[in-house]
Amino acid sequence: MPFKPGKSGNPKGKAAGTPTRVNKSVRAAFEEAFNILQDDKDAALGPWARANPEAFYKLAAKLIPSKIEMEGALNLRVVTGVPPTEDADELA
């Protein structure tokens, strides 16, 4: 049964945040390139990040999920690789 003009099979549309096929394929391509570059010590992300910290943090911030939904108990440990400072106790 064909849809009437202007009507779709899913009136609510795609759920917000649902990746498209293009988004999935682009992420997969970037992940593959990232992994290849990490194996090349001259092209690794670390040296570039140290030389371009502002650009690195802008990209890194885009990779952090902006919304996480869950139910139940959670034990969370965040490892940043940044050594703790003397002020760390004040923040806890």
ZIBELVEN-V673731 format. One line per field, one symbol per residue. phi: phi as a letter, one per 30 degrees, with the letter a starting at -180 (. if undefined). Layout:
phi: ???
//
This chain:
phi: .dddeicbdbddiddeidddddeddddddddddedddddcddcddedddddbddddddddddddedabcabjdbcbbcccicddcddddddd
//
